[in-house]
């Protein structure tokens, strides 16, 4: 079935599967990426709330860790997502 076969077979909601595959496709060698929620929503044609819910589902399933990034001036930046391998 290929690269995402275990994700396809999982009980995750459709939105969570789509967001996982989107993030996985954009990760560096350490499994990290930092697209904005608005960017993910726009590129997947999903609502921001659906993306937020999908990220929560992925965190709950142990497939994703998120960390707030900060600008030098102390303002918030995008979240850093670290994917864990699906096993």
TAFEN-V446201 format. One record per residue. N is the residue number from 1. SS is DSSP state (helix for helix, strand for strand, loop for the rest). Layout:
[[N SS] [N SS]]
This chain:
[[1 loop] [2 loop] [3 loop] [4 loop] [5 helix] [6 helix] [7 helix] [8 helix] [9 helix] [10 loop] [11 loop] [12 loop] [13 loop] [14 helix] [15 helix] [16 helix] [17 helix] [18 helix] [19 helix] [20 helix] [21 helix] [22 helix] [23 helix] [24 helix] [25 helix] [26 helix] [27 loop] [28 loop] [29 loop] [30 loop] [31 loop] [32 strand] [33 strand] [34 loop] [35 loop] [36 loop] [37 helix] [38 helix] [39 helix] [40 helix] [41 helix] [42 helix] [43 helix] [44 helix] [45 loop] [46 loop] [47 loop] [48 helix] [49 helix] [50 helix] [51 helix] [52 helix] [53 helix] [54 helix] [55 helix] [56 helix] [57 helix] [58 helix] [59 helix] [60 helix] [61 loop] [62 loop] [63 loop] [64 strand] [65 strand] [66 strand] [67 strand] [68 strand] [69 strand] [70 strand] [71 loop] [72 loop] [73 loop] [74 loop] [75 loop] [76 strand] [77 strand] [78 strand] [79 strand] [80 strand] [81 strand] [82 strand] [83 strand] [84 loop] [85 loop] [86 loop] [87 loop]]
